[in-house]
Amino acid sequence: MRGAAVRCWVMAMLLAAAGCGSSAGGGGPRGGDRGDAADSDAMAGMDHRGSRYDDIPASWDVAAQDRGGQEDSAQVVPEAVGQDGKDAAGSDDAAADSEGPGDVKPEGNWKECGNGKCEPGEYCSNCPQDCGSNCPPCGDGACLPGESCKSCPQDCGDCCGNGQCGDGETCSSCSADCGACCPNGVCDDMEDCASCPADCGACCGNGACDNGETCGDCPADCGPCCDPPNSVLVNGVCVPSCGWAGGNTCVPAGSAQCNGLPLLTSYDCAVCCFVPSYPGPSIHSYHTVHKDDVWSWDSIWALAQGAPEPGPMINSQNQPTDPVYVPASMWCQRIDVDWYGNGVEMAEAIHAAFVGANAPRAILIDELKSQPEGTPQKVADCANHLKNNYPQWQGRWGVWVVNGPSVAYDGLNPAIDALLSANAILSVEQYPIYSDYCGNGSTPAQRDQWLEDFFRGDQGAFPAHRFVWMMKRREQLGSNSHVSISFAVTDNYLNGSAPAVYLDRLFFVWRNKSQYGSLMFIENGGIGAWKWDDPDMSNTSRDAAFAESFNHYCVAKNTNSLKGQVPCP
């Protein structure tokens, strides 16, 4: 019956294409040639419209099969099919075979969501329009088509653990499928040094005292543990005392003593700083040298090294380092008053030198003089600025006070008063000339009197206000300024036949006749000198002669003459 149905379906298609109006007729041809013509028209009609049937497989050509290969003598007669879909025998095969042989669907868009049929490949999950009534209920225990671990974990199980790192899964939500987050070589958003040091690094050493760190287990981040009274806990931080922080100066709020210096945080001090200083003020004698002409002052250097503290200091523009190294503790820096446009600029330069690396022990301005015009005012401005803004340098800076037979110190004001008020060092130049000494008296006693008057500056040939006036002014102002005395040692001052003897006579007269003999004692620094310099030194033993007199009068404090009377022409 199935073959008959197929033949019927094929012939129905052919007859419809040929325009036949009836399926009735006998088994033979009607009207001879007419039958051939009809067949011809039918085939023509099929060829005209038959692209629809060109691809019918040969196995479907049942008419040729029934003819046994004799196509010319056979006719295909379709079986009668009723309107109810049954063949003439009343069978259901016709309806069952209506889709074609082998269950192959005809050409067309037969699989389409929304056509009312839940066709293969369609499920309730991807086409609820067609399959909605057929969706299996989630939770029935069976993972049916259309259900998944994501849409129905009750039936299909959890997605995590299926071996695939699916959509929405991460190392933190499903390490079984996606692998562990730590370590993976990346410090992710949810990780930190505490939860994953392998990816984020160790917590200790990151500069922050956190994640349970303490001074005990991580001093690198949290600092050292408190050690009262050296340090105490303040607002969760271990704060040191001023001394423990490295300071040596603790002053009340508003004090200017730490001005210009780095301030240190401490729990026991309003203002804490470190003042790079030496014990007490600079109470020394000062020997101006040319740093490279060591041969001219090697005996002075030996004297400075061997003298007890305080003692001679080396005064030069630059610190001597070669061939003789003078440490900063024995070096007094020389600066020139003419280097600076005003006193404030000069004061700031002094401060900068003291806070700089390898700071000198003392600084002397060369020199306080009346000319050029305005110099005393410049020095006064410098002294006032240092006093008001950098009081920590008190006793470590000062001036050379000019020498000269006609110099009057009261004419150097306002500088003298400003210097005394600031407790500045006053290194007084006492430079009488050998030839002048010999020319002012016919006897040693007369010449010594002239020398006494020169030193004092308040009597005899020198009635102007000089050294004695300055010392009285110091007392009036209640000043603690250190006063140092210096003698000249160059050829233009020691210009006689016996310079070493004349130099010794200066020591002798100052010790016995100036009324300020104690200023030359070693505890006050001794006598200084200007200037140990090769071009101005004709005698290579002059520094040795100076050292001999220094030890006799300054160290031993003798009153007798070491070398006797000065030979004069």
Residue pairs with C-beta under 8 A, 6 or more apart in sequence:
1 87
1 89
1 91
1 93
2 93
2 97
3 62
4 79
4 87
4 93
5 79
5 87
5 93
5 94
5 97
6 60
6 62
6 97
6 101
7 62
7 63
7 66
7 76
7 78
7 79
8 78
8 79
8 80
8 81
8 87
8 94
9 78
9 97
9 98
9 100
10 56
10 60
10 61
10 62
10 63
10 76
10 78
11 63
11 76
11 77
11 78
12 78
12 81
13 53
14 42
14 46
14 76
15 23
15 42
15 78
17 42
17 45
17 46
17 49
17 50
17 53
18 38
18 41
18 42
18 43
18 45
18 46
19 41
19 42
19 45
20 38
20 42
23 78
23 80
27 75
27 77
29 35
29 36
46 53
59 101
60 101
62 76
63 71
63 74
63 75
63 76
64 71
64 74
66 74
66 76
67 73
67 74
68 74
79 87
79 88
80 87
80 88
81 87
81 88
81 94
82 88
85 92
85 94
85 95
85 98
86 92
86 94
86 95
87 93
87 94
99 105
99 106
100 106
110 119
111 119
111 120
111 121
111 122
113 122
113 126
113 127
113 129
113 130
114 127
114 129
114 130
115 130
116 130
117 130
118 127
118 130
118 131
118 134
119 130
122 130
122 131
123 131
123 135
123 145
123 146
124 131
124 132
124 134
124 135
124 136
124 146
125 135
125 146
125 147
125 148
125 151
126 146
128 135
131 146
135 146
136 142
136 144
136 146
136 147
138 147
138 151
138 152
138 154
138 155
139 152
139 154
139 155
140 155
141 155
142 155
143 152
143 155
143 156
143 157
144 155
147 155
147 156
148 156
149 156
149 157
149 158
149 159
149 162
150 159
150 166
153 159
159 166
159 169
159 174
159 177
160 169
160 173
160 174
160 176
160 177
161 174
161 176
161 177
162 177
163 177
164 177
165 174
165 177
165 178
165 179
166 177
169 177
169 178
170 178
170 181
171 178
171 179
171 180
171 181
171 184
172 181
172 190
175 181
181 188
181 190
181 191
181 196
182 191
182 195
182 196
182 198
182 199
183 196
183 198
183 199
184 199
185 199
186 199
187 196
187 199
187 200
187 201
188 199
191 199
191 200
192 200
192 203
192 211
193 200
193 201
193 202
193 203
193 206
193 211
194 203
194 211
194 212
197 203
203 210
203 211
203 213
203 218
203 221
204 213
204 217
204 218
204 220
204 221
205 218
205 220
205 221
206 221
207 221
208 221
209 218
209 221
209 222
209 223
210 221
213 221
213 222
214 222
214 225
215 222
215 223
215 224
215 225
215 226
215 238
216 225
219 225
223 237
223 238
224 231
224 238
225 238
226 232
226 233
226 238
229 241
229 268
230 240
230 241
230 244
231 238
231 239
231 240
231 241
231 244
231 267
232 238
232 239
232 267
233 239
234 267
239 265
239 266
239 267
240 265
240 266
240 267
241 266
241 267
241 268
241 269
242 249
242 250
242 264
242 266
242 268
242 269
242 272
244 266
245 264
245 265
245 266
245 272
246 264
246 274
247 264
247 266
247 269
247 272
247 273
247 274
248 274
248 275
248 277
249 257
249 258
249 272
249 273
249 274
249 275
249 392
250 266
250 268
250 269
250 270
250 271
250 272
251 257
251 258
251 269
251 270
251 271
252 270
252 271
253 270
253 271
255 271
256 388
256 389
256 390
256 391
257 271
257 273
257 275
257 391
257 392
258 271
258 272
258 273
258 275
258 392
259 389
259 390
259 391
259 392
260 351
260 355
260 389
260 390
261 273
261 274
261 275
261 355
261 392
262 273
262 274
263 271
263 272
263 273
264 272
264 273
264 274
265 272
266 272
275 392
276 354
276 355
276 359
277 392
277 393
277 396
278 329
278 361
278 396
280 395
281 394
281 395
281 396
281 423
281 425
281 480
281 482
282 310
282 313
282 332
282 361
282 362
282 395
282 396
282 425
282 482
283 310
283 482
283 523
283 524
283 525
284 310
284 311
284 312
284 313
284 332
284 362
284 484
284 525
284 526
284 528
285 311
285 312
285 313
285 484
285 485
285 486
285 524
285 525
285 526
285 527
285 528
285 529
286 312
286 313
286 315
286 332
286 362
286 364
286 427
286 484
286 486
286 525
286 528
287 297
287 300
287 304
287 312
287 313
287 314
287 315
287 528
287 529
287 530
287 532
288 315
288 316
288 334
288 486
288 528
288 529
288 530
288 531
288 532
289 296
289 297
289 300
289 314
289 315
289 316
289 320
289 531
289 532
289 533
290 296
290 316
290 531
290 532
290 533
290 534
291 316
291 317
291 318
291 319
291 320
291 326
292 320
293 532
293 533
293 534
293 537
294 301
294 320
294 323
294 324
295 534
295 540
296 532
296 533
296 534
296 537
296 540
296 542
296 543
297 314
297 532
297 543
298 324
298 543
299 543
299 544
299 546
299 547
300 312
300 314
300 529
300 532
300 543
300 546
300 547
301 314
301 324
301 326
302 547
303 311
303 312
303 547
303 550
303 551
304 311
304 312
304 313
304 314
304 330
305 330
307 522
307 526
307 555
308 522
310 522
310 523
310 524
310 525
311 522
311 525
311 526
312 525
312 526
312 528
312 550
313 330
313 331
313 332
313 361
313 362
313 525
314 320
314 326
314 330
314 331
314 332
315 331
315 332
315 333
315 334
315 364
315 528
316 326
316 331
316 332
316 333
316 334
317 333
317 334
317 335
319 326
319 328
319 331
319 333
319 358
319 360
320 326
320 331
328 358
328 359
328 360
328 361
329 361
330 361
331 360
331 361
332 360
332 361
332 362
332 363
332 364
333 353
333 360
333 362
333 363
333 364
334 363
334 364
334 366
335 346
335 349
335 350
335 353
335 363
335 364
335 365
335 366
336 365
336 366
337 346
337 365
337 366
337 367
337 368
337 369
337 375
337 378
337 379
338 372
339 346
339 349
340 346
340 349
340 378
342 378
342 381
343 377
343 378
343 379
343 380
343 381
343 382
343 383
343 384
343 385
344 381
344 382
344 385
346 365
346 378
346 382
347 381
347 382
347 383
347 385
347 386
347 389
347 390
348 385
350 363
350 382
350 386
350 390
350 393
350 397
351 386
351 389
351 390
351 393
353 359
353 360
353 363
354 360
354 363
354 390
354 393
354 396
361 396
362 396
362 397
362 398
362 425
363 396
363 397
363 398
364 397
364 398
364 399
364 400
364 425
364 427
365 379
365 382
365 397
365 398
365 399
365 400
366 399
366 400
367 399
367 400
367 401
367 402
367 429
368 375
368 376
368 379
368 399
368 400
368 401
368 402
368 412
368 415
368 416
368 419
369 375
369 402
369 412
370 376
370 402
370 407
370 411
370 412
375 415
376 412
376 413
376 414
376 415
377 414
377 415
379 399
379 415
379 418
379 419
380 413
380 414
380 415
380 417
380 418
380 419
381 418
383 415
383 418
383 419
383 421
383 422
383 424
384 418
384 422
386 393
386 397
386 422
386 424
387 394
387 418
387 421
387 422
394 422
394 423
395 423
395 425
395 480
395 482
396 425
397 424
397 425
398 419
398 424
398 425
398 426
398 427
398 481
398 482
399 415
399 419
399 424
399 425
399 426
399 427
400 427
400 429
400 486
400 530
401 409
401 412
401 426
401 427
401 428
401 429
401 470
402 412
402 429
403 429
403 430
403 431
403 488
405 436
405 454
405 461
405 462
406 464
407 464
407 466
408 464
408 465
408 466
409 416
409 457
409 465
409 466
409 467
409 469
409 470
410 416
410 465
410 469
411 465
416 470
416 473
417 473
417 477
419 426
419 481
420 426
420 473
420 474
420 477
420 479
420 481
421 477
421 479
423 479
423 480
423 481
424 481
425 481
425 482
425 484
426 470
426 481
426 482
426 483
426 484
427 484
427 486
427 528
428 467
428 470
428 483
428 484
428 485
428 486
429 486
429 488
429 530
430 454
430 455
430 467
430 485
430 486
430 487
430 506
430 510
431 487
431 488
431 493
431 530
432 451
432 454
432 455
432 493
432 506
433 492
433 493
433 495
434 493
434 494
434 495
434 496
434 499
434 502
434 566
435 495
435 496
436 450
437 447
437 450
437 451
437 496
437 502
437 505
437 566
437 568
438 447
438 496
438 566
438 568
438 569
440 446
440 447
440 450
440 461
441 447
441 448
441 449
441 450
444 565
444 566
447 566
447 568
448 505
448 509
448 513
449 460
450 460
450 461
451 505
451 506
451 509
451 513
452 460
452 509
452 513
452 514
453 459
453 460
453 461
453 462
454 461
454 462
455 467
455 509
455 510
455 513
455 514
456 462
456 466
456 467
456 468
456 514
456 515
457 464
457 465
457 466
457 467
457 468
457 469
458 465
458 466
458 467
458 468
458 469
467 514
467 516
468 515
470 483
471 483
471 516
474 481
474 483
482 524
482 525
483 519
484 519
484 524
484 525
484 528
485 510
485 519
485 520
485 527
485 528
486 527
486 528
486 529
486 530
487 503
487 506
487 507
487 527
487 528
487 529
487 530
488 494
488 529
488 530
488 531
489 503
489 529
489 530
489 531
489 532
489 537
489 542
489 543
489 546
490 530
490 531
490 533
490 536
490 537
491 499
491 536
491 537
491 538
492 536
494 502
494 503
494 542
496 502
496 566
496 567
496 568
497 567
497 569
498 566
498 567
499 539
499 542
499 545
500 539
500 541
500 542
500 545
500 563
501 563
501 564
501 565
501 566
501 567
502 566
503 542
503 545
503 546
503 549
504 545
504 548
504 549
504 561
504 562
504 563
505 561
505 563
505 565
505 566
507 520
507 527
507 549
507 550
507 552
507 553
507 554
507 562
508 553
508 561
508 562
510 516
510 517
510 520
510 527
510 553
511 517
511 520
511 553
511 557
511 558
511 559
512 559
518 524
520 526
520 527
520 553
520 554
521 554
521 557
522 554
522 555
526 550
526 554
526 555
527 550
527 553
527 554
529 546
532 543
548 562
549 562
549 563
552 558
552 562
553 562
